[in-house]
Amino acid sequence: MRQCIDGDTSAYRVLYERYSKAMFNTALRIINKSADAEDVLQDSFTDAFLQLSSFQNRSTFGAWLKQIVVFKSISHLKRQRISFVNMEIVEDVAEEKEPDENEVWYTIEMIKQKMKQMPDGYRTVLSLYLFEGYDQEEIAEILGVAPSTVRTQYIRAKQKLLQLLKKGEVYEQ
């Protein structure tokens, strides 16, 4: 990072090569479209490189960059008018019978594949929680919604994921 700040252009390439694959995967899990994830990745690196002098070593560069990628991915979804329903104003939501987690055998790869078939809101909440390690309050802050909305989206997303895993269903958009 110091070399980048000092103007060494080859150092930018080293940082990009070290982090680009993981950051692309983070964006792809949230956005679900390769071309859009690539755009978010490029925008994220551009912003990170422009703001390197403001990086304060409170975390690793990778964690800092990941935060940029997550926020840019969420912004991208919001620009596409992906909405997260505020569950505090929804009345009488029908409860679905939740599949028993013990009845479903799955691998991480199976989960990732099934999540690609889920609606954007569900996939985003699950990705941030399961793969990116954010808790529900942090997700609410990132998405700009109430924590109760995140909890409800998470519960519904988990139910949908378990159904997809158990039945091998494909979500129809």
C-alpha positions in Angstrom: 0.0 0.0 0.0 2.8 2.4 0.9 4.3 1.8 -2.6 0.9 2.7 -4.2 0.7 5.8 -2.2 4.3 6.7 -3.3 3.2 6.3 -6.9 4.6 2.9 -7.8 2.1 1.7 -10.5 3.3 -1.9 -10.3 2.2 -2.0 -6.7 -1.4 -1.3 -7.8 -1.3 -4.4 -10.0 0.0 -6.5 -7.1 -2.9 -5.4 -4.8 -5.4 -6.0 -7.6 -4.1 -9.5 -8.3 -4.1 -10.4 -4.6 -7.7 -9.3 -3.9 -9.6 -9.2 -7.2 -10.8 -12.9 -7.2 -12.2 -12.8 -3.7 -13.8 -9.4 -4.2 -15.4 -10.5 -7.5 -16.9 -13.5 -5.7 -18.3 -11.2 -3.0 -19.9 -8.9 -5.6 -21.2 -11.9 -7.6 -22.9 -13.5 -4.6 -24.7 -10.3 -3.9 -25.5 -9.2 -7.5 -25.7 -12.6 -9.2 -24.7 -11.3 -12.7 -21.0 -11.6 -13.8 -20.9 -8.5 -15.9 -22.4 -6.3 -13.2 -20.1 -7.9 -10.6 -17.1 -7.0 -12.8 -18.3 -3.4 -13.0 -18.7 -3.2 -9.2 -15.2 -4.8 -8.8 -13.6 -2.2 -11.1 -15.5 0.7 -9.4 -14.5 -0.6 -6.0 -10.8 -0.9 -6.8 -10.9 2.6 -8.4 -12.4 4.1 -5.3 -10.0 2.2 -3.0 -7.0 3.3 -5.0 -8.1 6.9 -5.0 -8.7 6.7 -1.2 -5.6 4.8 -0.2 -4.1 7.8 1.6 -7.2 7.9 3.9 -6.8 4.2 4.8 -6.1 4.2 8.5 -5.0 0.6 9.2 -7.9 -0.1 11.6 -8.4 -3.3 9.6 -6.6 -5.1 6.9 -6.7 -3.7 3.4 -8.8 -6.8 2.3 -11.4 -6.1 4.9 -11.5 -2.4 4.0 -11.8 -3.3 0.3 -14.5 -5.9 1.0 -16.6 -3.3 2.8 -16.3 -1.0 -0.3 -17.4 -3.9 -2.6 -20.4 -4.8 -0.4 -21.6 -1.2 -0.3 -21.1 -0.8 -4.0 -22.9 -4.1 -4.7 -25.9 -3.0 -2.5 -25.9 0.4 -4.2 -26.0 -1.4 -7.6 -29.0 -3.5 -6.6 -30.8 -0.4 -5.2 -30.2 1.5 -8.5 -31.9 -1.5 -10.2 -34.9 -0.8 -7.9 -34.4 -4.0 -5.9 -36.5 -3.3 -2.8 -36.5 -4.7 0.7 -40.0 -4.7 2.1 -40.3 -3.0 5.5 -41.7 -5.7 7.6 -42.8 -3.3 10.3 -45.7 -2.1 8.0 -46.7 -5.5 6.5 -49.7 -7.0 8.2 -50.8 -10.7 8.5 -48.0 -12.4 6.7 -48.8 -16.0 6.1 -46.4 -18.3 7.8 -45.0 -21.0 5.7 -44.1 -24.4 7.2 -40.3 -24.4 7.5 -38.5 -27.5 6.2 -36.5 -29.3 8.8 -32.8 -28.5 8.4 -31.9 -32.0 9.6 -33.8 -33.4 6.6 -31.7 -31.5 4.1 -28.2 -32.6 3.2 -26.2 -29.9 1.5 -22.7 -28.6 0.6 -21.5 -25.0 0.4 -21.4 -25.3 -3.4 -25.1 -26.6 -3.5 -26.1 -23.6 -1.3 -24.3 -21.2 -3.6 -26.0 -22.7 -6.7 -29.5 -22.6 -5.1 -28.9 -19.0 -3.9 -28.4 -18.0 -7.5 -32.0 -19.0 -8.1 -33.4 -16.9 -5.3 -34.9 -13.4 -5.5 -32.3 -10.6 -5.1 -33.5 -9.5 -1.7 -33.3 -13.0 -0.2 -30.0 -13.7 -1.8 -28.5 -10.4 -0.7 -29.4 -10.9 3.0 -28.3 -14.5 3.0 -25.0 -13.7 1.3 -24.2 -10.9 3.7 -25.0 -13.1 6.7 -23.7 -16.5 5.6 -20.7 -15.7 3.4 -19.6 -12.2 4.3 -20.0 -12.6 8.1 -22.2 -9.5 8.8 -24.8 -9.8 11.7 -28.4 -8.8 11.2 -28.0 -5.3 12.7 -25.0 -4.6 10.4 -27.0 -5.8 7.4 -29.9 -3.5 8.4 -27.5 -0.6 8.5 -25.9 -1.5 5.2 -29.3 -1.9 3.5 -30.9 1.1 5.2 -33.8 -0.9 6.5 -35.1 -1.8 10.0 -33.5 -4.8 11.8 -36.9 -6.5 11.8 -37.0 -6.3 8.0 -33.6 -8.1 7.9 -34.7 -10.7 10.4 -37.9 -11.4 8.4 -36.0 -11.4 5.1 -33.4 -13.8 6.6 -36.1 -16.2 7.9 -37.9 -16.2 4.6 -34.7 -16.6 2.6 -33.6 -19.5 4.8 -37.0 -21.2 4.4 -36.8 -20.7 0.6 -33.2 -22.0 0.5 -34.1 -25.1 2.5 -37.1 -25.7 0.2 -34.9 -25.4 -2.9 -32.3 -27.7 -1.4 -34.8 -30.3 -0.2 -36.9 -30.4 -3.4 -34.4 -29.3 -6.0 -36.9 -26.6 -7.2 -35.9 -23.8 -9.5 -37.1 -20.3 -8.6 -39.1 -18.8 -11.4 -38.6 -15.1 -11.8 
